Amino acid sequence: MRYTTLPAALYQRNRDKLRAQLLPNSVAVLHANDILPTNSDGTMRFKQNSDLFYLTGIDQEQTILLLCPDCPDVQYREVLFIRETDAHIAIWEGHKYTKEEAQAASGVARVEWLSQFDRIFSICMALSEQVYLNTNEHLRATVEISSRDARFISSCKERFPLHTYKRLAPLLHQLRSVKEPEEVEQLRRACAITEAGFRRVLARCGRVFGNMRSKRCTVMNFFDAAAAGLPTSRSSPQDVILVCYTMSKIRPSVKRGIFCSSM
């Protein structure tokens, strides 16, 4: 990851806020996003599920968070499941969280390998009355592929048809709209990095449009940013204008090689 990590206490507070919204005798499950394929054995860049990241701070595929606040067995009230790694995975895919690293990053006391999920989840379901599951319910979302959360909903209803199923998305939308001080500071830093990137690009406008991507990437890397907020263009001024127009909904114009906009 190329960003400043936030303290585990933030994610603990976020989980506490969600637990307060759950009905008694409930279990909640959230999954990481998939790594999407491209062609052959290629994959797209991984982008973590924002809801899972909000609650754990874990930026890794095949991660599951299980919350069962009223479970009689204290050890099952909060469990984080991560992918088990080895030397081969480390060489070909890079470093993955150890259990100790996941505990430190998330503040979750109990971290298990993913292979233990079915066993522990079955215990929690037997001791619960309803289950909260997550979906992408954003008003402008167009979902054309099946996510891990969606596949889990289907399998869960097949295995446990007599439980009452609840939606996590409305609860998380409400909670995530109110930012903690640490999150506000992170947003300010992101805005400052974006400003620095655009100012470096604008300084080159009228001379070398094709070099804009490298200029922005230089700023992103300097400030340890994960990625730019808007896509970059390798091509002509017209392409740069089109990207800005379609992504930020402003009306750009070019005058004497200077990139400007008007509302």
Secondary structure, DSSP 4 states (H G I P E B T S, - for coil): --SPPPPHHHHHHHHHHHHHHSPSSEEEEEEPPP--B-STT-BPPP---HHHHHHH----SS-EEEE-TT-SSGGGSEEEEE----HHHHHHH-----HHHHHHHH--SEEEEGGGHHHHHHHHHHT-SEEEE-----TT----S--HHHHHHHHHHHH-TTSEEEESHHHHHHHHTS--HHHHHHHHHHHHHHHHHHHHHHTTTTT-GGGHHHHHHHHHHHTT-SS-SS---SS-HHHHHHHHHHHH--EEEEETTEEEEE-
